[in-house]
């Protein structure tokens, strides 16, 4: 089921254009419009799922594809020496779009620490 007000549902349906890297019946991947690294794209399930909190065993197929595609697509995009996969969840996790999605970031330069260490 899709949410008619969700930007990622609109991208999945073709209502909003995106520079897609991959698409099948379960997931799609596209370049982030505000890249934070030389390589920065999203992998998104086509089914509207607000967050990782809402995922369950019935989403094994799209969730598995998201993880399985990350490395292949990262290498194709130029992240040959590693990448970071991030799923922001909820307010504390800084989730901005409430449709589950995974950011894949990488490139030729190291990304730096993921979070600042607490003292």
C-alpha positions in Angstrom: 0.0 0.0 0.0 1.3 3.5 -0.8 0.7 6.8 1.0 -0.4 9.5 -1.5 1.3 12.2 0.5 4.7 10.4 0.7 7.5 11.8 -1.5 9.2 8.3 -1.8 5.9 6.7 -2.8 5.5 9.4 -5.4 9.1 8.7 -6.7 8.4 5.0 -6.8 5.2 5.6 -8.8 7.0 7.9 -11.3 5.0 10.9 -10.2 8.2 12.7 -9.1 11.3 12.2 -11.2 14.5 10.9 -9.7 17.9 9.7 -11.0 17.3 6.0 -10.4 20.1 3.5 -10.1 18.1 0.4 -9.7 14.5 -0.8 -9.6 12.6 -4.1 -9.3 9.2 -5.1 -7.9 10.3 -4.7 -4.3 12.8 -1.8 -4.1 14.4 1.1 -5.9 17.5 3.1 -5.5 18.2 6.7 -6.5 20.7 9.5 -6.0 20.2 11.7 -2.9 19.2 15.3 -4.0 21.5 16.7 -1.2 24.5 14.4 -1.3 26.7 14.3 1.8 29.5 12.4 0.1 30.9 11.7 -3.4 28.6 8.7 -3.5 25.3 9.1 -1.8 22.1 7.3 -2.8 19.1 5.8 -1.1 17.6 2.3 -1.3 13.9 2.3 -0.6 11.2 -0.4 -0.4 8.4 0.3 -2.8 5.8 -0.6 -0.2 5.1 2.3 2.1 6.6 1.5 5.5 7.0 4.5 7.8 10.2 3.4 9.6 12.3 0.5 10.7 10.2 0.4 13.8 7.3 -0.8 11.6 9.2 -3.5 9.8 8.5 -7.1 10.5 9.0 -10.6 9.2 6.6 -9.8 6.3 9.2 -7.3 4.9 12.1 -9.8 4.8 12.3 -9.7 1.0 12.6 -5.9 0.5 14.8 -5.5 3.6 17.1 -8.3 2.4 17.3 -6.8 -1.0 18.2 -3.4 0.4 21.2 -4.9 2.2 22.2 -7.2 -0.6 22.2 -4.4 -3.2 24.1 -1.8 -1.1 27.6 -3.2 -1.9 27.0 -3.8 -5.6 25.5 -0.4 -6.2 28.1 1.4 -4.0 30.9 -0.2 -6.1 29.2 0.7 -9.4 28.9 4.3 -8.2 32.6 4.6 -7.2 32.8 3.6 -3.6 35.4 0.9 -4.3 37.1 1.0 -0.8 34.1 0.9 1.5 30.9 2.7 2.3 28.5 3.4 5.1 24.9 2.3 5.2 22.5 4.3 7.4 18.9 3.8 8.3 17.7 6.8 10.4 14.7 5.8 12.5 12.3 8.1 14.4 12.8 11.5 15.8 15.9 10.7 17.8 17.5 9.0 14.8 16.9 12.1 12.7 14.5 10.4 10.3 13.3 13.2 7.9 11.1 11.2 5.5 8.8 8.7 7.1 9.1 6.0 4.5 11.8 3.5 5.4 15.0 4.2 3.4 18.7 3.4 3.6 21.4 5.9 2.8 24.5 4.5 1.2 27.5 6.9 1.4 31.1 6.5 0.2 33.6 7.6 -2.3 37.4 7.9 -2.6 37.9 9.8 0.7 37.2 8.5 4.2 33.9 9.6 5.7 35.1 10.4 9.1 33.7 9.2 12.4 30.0 8.3 12.4 29.2 10.1 15.7 31.2 12.3 18.1 32.2 10.3 21.1 30.8 11.3 24.4 33.2 12.4 27.0 
